[in-house]
Amino acid sequence: MPAVLEAHPIQRAGRREWLGLAVLMLPVLLISVDNTVLSFAIPSLSRALAPTGTELLWIVDIYALVLAGLLVPMGALGDRIGRRKLLLVGSAGFGLVSAAAAFVPSAEALIGARALLGLFGAMLMPATLSLIRNIFTVPSQRRIAIAVWAAGFSGGAALGPIVGGVLLEHFWWGSVFLLSVPVLIPLLVLGPILLPESRDPNPGPVDLLSVLLVMAAMFPVVYGIKAISTSGAGAESLLPIAVGLAFGVLFVRRQLRRLHPMLDVRLFRNPTFSGSIGANLLSVFSLVGFIFFLSQHLQLVLEKSPQEAGLIMLPGLLLTIIAGLAVVRVVRHIRPGYVVAGGLLLNAVGYTIILAAGDGGVGGLMVAFMVLGLGVGAAETISNDLILSSVPPTKAGAASAISETAYEVGAVLGTAVLGSILTADYRNGVSVPEGLSPDDAAAASETLGGAVEAAQRLPGESAQQLLESARAAFDSGVDTTSLIGLVLMLVAAAGAVVILRRATAD
């Protein structure tokens, strides 16, 4: 059995280590494919399960929300019992639940299955990045390994739409969840052989109260953001946000008082660490928010098949991979903070193109997503490297858990904030004609997918009026969310220049 990694002398990685990296890419692909495939299955899923607008957002968000809330506890658990062990347990559970999710009968059941996927996904994410930090001790090799790790996410995102599109052309929406199952076999066979066990030699105790405080902080905040899209900024939405923030303060105070905190919040005193975390979160925010409306626009407004929509998005996703690998050489000549800021500026340019395109044609959408892909690939790779390189190796589990938490919180907020604003704009703008059943009228007023499905049960002229109104309302929401995304990315780029300007590539 490979030795447990405790001390970390500087030693160049060899063939075994790079093969181990290839194995670590399997769970990364597992999770990223699951995320992208679901976005493309939204139209089919909406027709089959008829979720409300809020349920649809929860189907997308509950996975990342549970995952984000448990990443730090699971990072601490991996430090204690072994990161490889936690990785293998999480992989097995993730695959089994994915298989079950393919056959759920209702939107509520799918939300529950996605929550379980978040539980097992939380076991995977910190383990992959912290193992990389401990396996690759030479900075230049570690940076390449992290670029490959980031490219794995993009590769899964690229694979999801293509394979998922083919499945959706020929099978039911649930078939997209089965994509993760074949990944289990090589991972469970090769993981124990090629991956060294790694743990913290002096781990702190598992703090269940801190786990509860994390969840109590995150769930009300996201619920409140979603409620804003339904009922506006009133007591129903603002009170949960205030409650979540209060629990967040309690969580931070508890970590500061404990000898062995679950999350070492003192790491945030390091400006390189905290600035990179912010850049990481906002970059993912921009990507997930963009994909949320792009996949629906391509399929429900431009009437592209899932496979065609996946091919349209493929160049942007491939550029995310290319940019992530290319910036490894760029930071040898340009300060990392400027590279991160440049990536965030490209994200802003992507949103600007959406606003300028106006008609939402395929060409403008493709170019916008390609520019965004370049920005996300650059910003994600370098911010993750800065996060890990700014802490000692013994803190790798905690740092990687925080990094992944930022990633998933960015994914949650990308859908919750931009998705909620888009949903609110849609509800305010759509005009539902008479002649629909109460259920169809409610579905058409909630989501674009519901309107497309309801239009099939209307006579020609009424159906056309509903589709035109729904698509116009949806595109109006896209303009609003694009403007917000643009402003946020400009602010984030300015912050990266200020906070990360002194960061260096070690």
Residue pairs with C-beta under 8 A, 6 or more apart in sequence:
1 197
2 195
2 196
2 197
3 196
3 197
4 82
4 196
4 197
4 198
4 199
5 134
5 135
5 196
5 197
5 198
5 199
6 199
6 201
8 134
8 137
8 393
9 137
10 137
10 138
11 137
11 138
12 138
12 141
13 135
13 136
13 137
13 138
13 141
13 145
16 194
17 135
17 136
19 194
20 131
20 135
20 194
20 195
20 196
21 132
21 135
21 136
21 145
21 148
21 149
23 186
23 187
23 190
23 191
23 194
23 195
24 128
24 131
24 132
24 149
24 195
25 148
25 149
25 152
25 155
26 91
26 183
26 186
26 187
27 87
27 90
27 91
27 94
27 124
27 127
27 128
27 183
27 187
28 124
28 128
28 149
28 152
28 153
28 156
29 152
29 155
29 156
29 159
29 183
30 91
30 94
30 95
30 124
30 156
30 180
30 183
30 187
31 94
31 121
31 124
31 125
31 153
31 156
32 152
32 153
32 154
32 155
32 156
32 157
32 160
33 156
33 157
33 159
33 160
33 163
33 164
33 179
33 180
34 63
34 98
34 117
34 121
34 160
34 177
34 179
34 180
35 63
35 64
35 156
35 157
35 160
35 288
35 411
36 156
36 157
36 160
36 161
36 164
36 291
37 160
37 161
37 163
37 164
37 176
37 177
37 179
38 45
38 59
38 60
38 63
38 176
39 60
39 291
39 292
39 295
40 160
40 161
40 164
40 165
40 168
40 176
40 295
40 299
40 306
40 309
40 310
41 164
41 168
41 173
41 176
41 306
42 56
42 60
42 295
42 296
42 449
43 296
43 299
43 300
43 306
43 449
43 452
44 168
44 172
44 173
44 306
45 51
45 56
45 59
45 110
45 173
45 449
46 56
46 447
46 449
46 450
46 453
47 449
47 452
47 453
48 172
48 173
49 106
49 107
49 110
50 107
50 439
50 443
50 450
50 453
51 59
51 107
51 447
52 107
52 442
52 443
52 446
52 447
53 229
53 230
53 423
53 426
53 427
53 446
53 447
53 450
54 226
54 229
54 230
54 446
55 107
55 108
55 111
56 107
56 446
56 447
56 449
57 226
57 229
57 415
57 416
57 419
57 420
57 423
58 111
58 226
59 107
59 110
59 111
59 114
60 292
60 415
60 419
61 222
61 226
61 412
61 415
61 416
61 419
62 111
62 114
62 115
62 118
63 114
63 115
63 117
63 118
63 121
64 118
64 408
64 409
64 411
64 412
64 415
65 118
65 218
65 219
65 222
65 408
65 412
66 114
66 115
66 118
66 119
66 122
67 117
67 118
67 119
67 121
67 122
67 125
67 408
68 218
68 405
68 408
68 409
68 411
68 412
69 122
69 214
69 215
69 218
69 219
70 118
70 119
70 122
70 211
70 214
70 215
71 122
71 125
71 126
71 401
71 404
71 405
71 408
72 214
72 262
72 263
72 398
72 401
72 402
72 405
73 122
73 206
73 207
73 210
73 211
73 214
73 262
74 86
74 90
74 122
74 123
74 125
74 126
74 401
75 126
75 130
75 397
75 398
75 400
75 401
75 402
75 404
76 203
76 204
76 206
76 207
76 262
76 263
76 397
76 398
76 401
77 86
77 206
78 85
78 86
78 87
78 123
78 126
78 127
78 130
78 199
78 397
79 130
79 199
79 200
79 203
79 397
79 398
80 199
80 200
80 203
80 204
80 206
81 199
82 197
82 198
82 199
83 126
83 127
83 130
83 131
83 197
83 198
83 199
83 397
84 127
84 131
84 191
84 192
84 195
84 196
84 197
84 198
85 197
86 123
86 127
87 123
87 124
87 127
87 128
87 131
87 191
87 195
88 187
88 188
88 191
88 192
89 123
90 120
90 121
90 122
90 123
90 124
90 127
91 120
91 123
91 124
91 183
91 184
91 187
91 188
91 191
92 184
92 188
93 116
93 119
93 120
93 123
94 117
94 120
94 121
94 123
94 124
94 180
95 180
95 181
95 183
95 184
97 113
97 116
97 117
97 120
98 117
98 177
98 178
98 179
98 180
98 181
99 177
99 178
99 181
100 113
101 110
101 113
101 114
101 117
101 174
101 177
102 174
102 175
102 176
102 177
102 178
103 174
104 110
104 112
104 113
104 174
125 400
125 401
125 404
125 407
125 408
126 397
126 400
126 401
126 404
128 149
128 400
129 146
129 149
129 384
129 388
129 396
129 400
129 403
129 404
130 198
130 396
130 397
130 399
130 400
130 401
131 195
131 196
131 198
132 142
132 145
132 146
132 149
132 388
133 142
133 388
133 393
133 396
133 399
133 400
134 196
134 198
134 393
134 396
135 145
135 196
135 198
136 142
136 144
136 145
137 393
139 389
139 505
139 506
142 385
142 388
142 389
143 328
143 331
143 385
143 505
144 328
146 381
146 384
146 385
146 388
147 324
147 325
147 327
147 328
147 381
147 385
148 325
149 384
150 324
150 377
150 380
150 381
150 384
151 320
151 321
151 324
151 325
151 377
153 380
154 317
154 318
154 320
154 321
154 324
154 373
154 376
154 377
155 321
157 317
157 320
158 314
158 317
158 318
158 320
158 321
160 176
160 179
160 310
161 295
161 306
161 309
161 310
161 311
161 313
161 314
161 317
162 307
162 310
162 311
162 314
163 179
164 176
164 179
164 306
164 310
165 305
165 306
165 307
165 308
165 309
165 310
165 311
166 307
167 175
167 176
167 178
167 179
168 175
168 176
168 305
168 306
168 307
169 305
169 306
169 307
200 394
200 397
201 394
202 394
203 260
204 258
204 259
204 260
204 261
204 262
205 260
206 262
207 254
207 258
207 261
207 262
209 254
210 251
210 254
210 255
210 258
210 261
210 262
210 263
211 262
213 247
213 248
213 250
213 251
213 254
214 251
216 243
216 244
216 247
217 244
217 245
217 247
217 248
217 251
218 244
218 409
218 412
219 244
220 240
220 241
220 243
220 244
220 247
221 240
221 241
221 244
221 245
221 248
222 244
222 412
222 413
222 416
223 240
224 237
224 238
224 239
224 240
224 241
224 244
225 237
225 241
225 413
225 416
225 417
225 420
226 416
226 420
227 236
227 237
227 240
228 237
228 420
228 424
229 419
229 420
229 421
229 423
229 424
229 427
230 237
230 424
231 237
251 263
252 265
254 261
255 261
255 262
255 263
255 264
255 265
256 265
256 266
263 398
263 401
263 402
264 395
264 398
267 273
267 274
267 391
267 395
267 398
267 399
267 402
268 274
268 277
270 390
270 391
271 499
271 500
271 502
272 386
272 390
272 499
272 500
272 502
272 503
273 386
273 387
273 390
273 391
273 399
274 499
275 337
275 386
275 495
275 496
275 499
275 500
275 503
276 340
276 383
276 384
276 386
276 387
276 390
276 500
276 503
277 383
277 387
277 402
277 403
277 406
278 406
278 492
278 495
278 496
278 499
279 340
279 344
279 379
279 383
279 492
279 495
279 496
279 500
280 379
280 380
280 383
280 384
280 387
280 403
280 406
280 407
280 410
281 406
281 407
281 409
281 410
281 413
282 344
282 410
282 488
282 489
282 492
283 343
283 344
283 347
283 375
283 376
283 379
283 380
283 383
283 410
283 492
284 376
284 380
284 406
284 407
284 410
284 411
284 414
285 410
285 411
285 413
285 414
285 417
285 418
285 488
286 344
286 347
286 350
286 351
286 372
286 375
286 376
286 414
286 485
286 488
286 489
287 347
287 372
287 376
287 414
288 410
288 411
288 414
288 415
289 414
289 415
289 417
289 418
289 419
289 481
289 485
290 350
290 351
290 368
290 369
290 372
290 414
290 485
291 313
292 414
292 415
292 418
292 419
292 422
293 418
293 419
293 422
293 474
293 477
293 478
293 481
294 313
294 365
294 369
295 309
295 313
296 448
296 449
296 474
297 360
297 365
297 474
297 475
297 478
298 304
298 308
298 309
298 312
298 313
298 362
298 365
299 305
299 306
299 309
300 448
300 449
300 452
300 471
300 474
301 360
301 448
301 471
301 474
301 475
302 360
302 362
304 312
304 362
312 362
312 365
312 366
313 366
313 369
315 366
315 369
315 370
315 373
316 366
316 369
316 370
316 371
316 372
316 373
317 373
318 373
319 370
319 373
319 374
319 377
320 373
320 374
320 376
320 377
321 377
322 374
322 377
323 343
323 373
323 374
323 375
323 376
323 377
323 378
323 381
324 377
324 378
324 380
324 381
325 381
326 378
327 339
327 343
327 377
327 378
327 381
327 382
328 381
330 339
330 378
331 339
331 382
331 505
332 505
335 500
335 501
335 503
335 504
335 505
336 382
336 385
336 386
336 500
336 503
336 504
336 505
337 496
337 497
337 499
337 500
337 501
337 502
337 503
338 497
338 501
339 378
339 379
339 382
340 378
340 379
340 382
340 383
340 386
340 496
340 500
341 493
341 494
341 496
341 497
341 500
342 375
342 378
342 493
343 374
343 375
343 376
343 377
343 378
343 379
343 380
343 382
344 375
344 379
344 489
344 492
344 493
344 496
345 375
345 489
345 490
345 493
346 371
346 372
346 374
346 375
346 378
347 372
347 375
347 376
347 379
347 485
347 489
348 375
348 485
348 486
348 489
348 490
348 493
349 371
349 375
350 368
350 369
350 371
350 372
350 375
351 368
351 372
351 482
351 483
351 485
351 486
351 489
352 482
352 486
353 364
353 367
353 368
353 371
354 360
354 364
354 365
354 368
354 478
354 479
354 482
355 479
355 482
355 483
355 486
356 364
357 364
357 365
357 368
360 475
360 478
384 403
385 505
386 500
386 503
387 399
387 400
387 402
387 403
388 396
388 399
388 400
388 403
389 506
390 399
390 503
391 398
391 399
417 484
418 481
418 484
418 485
421 477
421 480
421 481
421 484
422 474
422 477
422 478
422 480
422 481
423 446
423 447
423 477
424 477
425 473
425 476
425 477
425 480
425 481
426 447
426 448
426 470
426 473
426 474
426 476
426 477
427 445
427 446
427 473
428 473
429 469
429 472
429 473
429 476
429 477
430 444
430 445
430 451
430 469
430 470
430 473
431 465
431 466
431 469
432 441
432 444
432 445
432 451
432 454
432 466
432 469
433 458
433 462
433 465
433 466
435 458
435 459
435 462
436 444
436 454
436 457
436 458
437 457
440 450
440 453
440 454
440 457
441 454
442 450
443 450
443 451
443 453
443 454
444 450
444 451
444 454
444 455
444 466
444 470
445 451
448 470
448 471
448 473
448 474
451 466
451 467
451 469
451 470
452 467
452 470
454 466
455 463
455 464
455 466
455 467
455 470
456 463
458 466
